[in-house]
Amino acid sequence: MKRLFSGALLTMVAASSMLVACSNSNTATPSTTPGGASTTPSAAPQEKVKLTMGSWRTEDADAYAKIIAEFKKSNPNIDIDFKPIKNTEYNTALNTGLQSGNGPDIIHLRPYAAGAVLADAGYLEPLTSLKGMDVFSKDTLLAATGSDGKVYGVPTVFSSTQVFYNKKIFQKYNLTEPKTWDELLKTADTLKKNKVTPFAFGSKEGWILSLTQGTLAPSVYGTDFIKKILAGEANFKSPEYVSSIKMLKDLTPYFPDNYVGIGMDDMRNMFVSEQAAMMVMGDWEYAVMKKTNPDLQMDVFPVPSMKADGKATVTTWVDGSFSVNAKSAHKAEALKFMEFLTTKEFGALAVNELQKPSTIPGVAAKDPLVAKIAKNADTISTPYASVVYFNAGNPTTKATLENSIQGMYLNKLTPEQVAEEVQKSADTWFKPKK
């Protein structure tokens, strides 16, 4: 898939704000040879085994219930308790559990730098020799690779960000999918004049800000600018990057009233209740919104370019992987589930239940909108730079961007000052690959 630059490994070896301590030695004896000498699961024992499975995807509980049920058909002795935690609390809860020796058997691993830190700390079982891992491309596996070059997770789905829109509202006001940035702004103007909130948006939760910037910024600086930063030919104080931050500020007339106090739940509610016509968001919200309002007529379009000769884009990355806790008392059983995640059987479940593009090649989506999202991700995608390349440092450069944009929306920072803060953060750890 056309998703990632080869430079993604830069973030694997960088420091991260996800500080982790040495694991508690007072843990149960693992059911496989210590040190990861063999990651091939042994024959399933006859006794019942219950595994815990951590995740930040509270919205996906029903989908994972179906996925686990399918796994159990061939592994009836293995029960898996899917125990998701709120997205904003997951990292802290996971770190605390791992440090105390009480982490889940199966870990939903954050991609790239955040996951590499856990691998480097010895919390994860190596999966490099796991049966089925050869189905994934090298770029896909980078999302779960440690600084030692070993793979520690099975990538499950890709994430793609684009603009969701309400088809019924667009039809009511004779609007079509915008092909240029000017058309996008004219669409927003038309909606605002008709008392419809153009964008469901809020700056209360930081991750929404880096995601929105990562999705919309390529419309300003194109698809090659981040490559220049990685090569040391540009930086975050370059005019192109500053302009991308200014663009976010310029969009505020199209946001809801009191947007600084609005979070993801409020954004979703505005969109599914048809109070807002558009929302910059990831594909994972599609299944949630469809379930919330089955009658909602929605579609997506890529972000149009500001340049006359520019290309429309969507932003993609490996959303997460599943790993095995190195201190699990049931590693053999957990590894069986890892093998299941490499099969087309799981890939079909992922794309159709999670409603997201599968990391496993050759898996098609039944849903037309998911198929459209997957096609755009294959053909017009650009990497989510804050996650793939700049999610390291203490605090991370991604977090610094989020906090600084929040400051801008509170009128405490200018776009130039936001860029300055981001560059200061990057200077503490990032070394261009010249």
Secondary structure, 3 states (H helix, E strand, C coil): CCCCCHHHHHHHHCCCCCCCCCCCCCCCCCCCCHHHCCCCCCCCCCCCEEEEEEECCHHHHHHHHHHHHHHHHHCCCEEEEEEECCHHHHHHHHHHHHHCCCCCCEEEECCCHHHHHHHHCCCECCCCCCCCHHHCCHHHHHHHECCCCCECCEEEEEEEEEEEEEHHHHHHCCCCCCCCHHHHHHHHHHHHHCCCEEECCCCCCHHHHHHHHHHHCHHHHCCCHHHHHHCCCCCCCCHHHHHHHHHHHHCHHHCCCCHHHCCHHHHHHHHHCCCEEEEEEECHHHHHHHHHCCCCCEEEECECCCCCCCCCEEEEEEEEEEEEECCCCCHHHHHHHHHHCCCHHHHHHHHHHHCCCECCCCCCCCCHHHHHHHHHHHHCEEECHHHHCCCCECCEHHHHHHHHHHHHHCCCCCHHHHHHHHHHHHHCCCCCCC
